[in-house]
Amino acid sequence: MQNEKQETTTDITFRKLICNENRTVRTQEIEKNNPSWDMVEDCLWNMFEDDNEFVVLTVSNACDNIRYVQAAQFTHGIIVQLGIEEGNDTRLVEKPCTENQCRDIFHEFYQSSHVQNVEEYQPVAFYK
């Protein structure tokens, strides 16, 4: 049997999220409004130790149209994704990171709702 390579597309969008609180952190286990930075950091450390865990940090004030950052483990480390609002939709972009880079991205986003070097992120590819 011949292995067929599955086609992918980056032309996928999601509905916009509404965040009624300043910030919300979500994992498989919790969803907490207005978490402290320590709580967000604890969620990240848990994700670094559990390859089935994820962390999503959503803000009410979408600076540069970035509503949320999310992270999870993948085959070669950590992947950080940004939910960028465009019109009525949200598209995802991503980049691989080290644990320290991931923590720094989340910390800056927690403090300022800003993410540096957005141009380094690539559109997320989904299987058709």
MOJO-V996169 format. One record per helix or strand of 2 or more residues. SS is the DSSP state (H for helix, E for strand). FROM is the first residue (numbers start at 1). LEN is the number of residues. If there is no record, write none. Layout:
SS_FROM_LEN, SS_FROM_LEN
//
This chain:
E_8_2, E_14_2, E_23_4, E_31_3, H_37_13, E_54_6, H_63_3, E_66_9, E_77_10, E_89_9, H_99_14, H_118_3, E_122_2, E_126_2
//
